[in-house]
Amino acid sequence: MKRTALIAALTVATFATSAFAHGDVTPQAINTDMLPDVGVEGEDWLIENPYRAEAAGEDVWLKAIEIGSSGFNQNCARCHGLGAVSGGLAPDLRYLEAAEYGDEWYVERFQLGMTQNGITKMPAFGEILGQKAAWAIRTYIETRPDDGALDSHMTRLTEIRDHLLAGDIDDPMALKEELGMIAAEVETGSGAPIADSIAFKASNSLSDDPETWKHTADLLTVGLSAAH
């Protein structure tokens, strides 16, 4: 189910009142050299994600997800949960709307952090990590699958994984297409059009080269395990 702007607004309101435990976390720099520069030095930050596929192209978008995943897990997962799935300590960032409204709020909080009653609940990441890291993390967050989005596909994905491990593949490109069709049905929490799901990763990995079959099976194994 796609989340509406109202739910995004409620999420933002929750951010403002929740007690975070970020204060004792030292931001960890991430390497963003492989991403194109954004914004102009000395000017205000952008207020809309420049790394979305429709704006930057699929290759940049994929690289932003990869770098954003690393940046999130180093700096944000402690409070916001592995894979951006919150355990309740802090709001679930997956449901911050993937549109300019959500972007503008996100980047302000990323830059300035949050202080409540004189206590730092979330450090200011802006000067330390920079704008490229901010938008890479944003790209990763907004492409996370919604809760239960893969439930109806788990049996088939397990079957595909097992066939790949056994090398029992007659038409790998047909299987790649099937994985792509499954990926297209996986919804994000943010309303972004494409989820960075295990089906999406597997479809991108698989080719008619048998060397890719085990790697794709390994991706599915990890993803299926995480989904349980």
Secondary structure, 3 states (H helix, E strand, C coil): CCCCHHHHHHHHHHHHHCCCCCCCCCCCCCCCCCCCCCCCCCCCCCCCCCCCHHHHCHHHHHHHHHHHHHHHHHHCHHHHCHHHCCCCCCCCHHHCCCCHHHHHHHHHHHHHCEEECCEEEECCCHHHHHHHHHHHHHHHHHCCECCCCCHHHHHHHHHHHHHHHHCCCCCHHHHHHHHHHHHHHCCECCCCCCCCCHHHHHHHHCCCCCHHHHHHHHHHHHHHHHHC
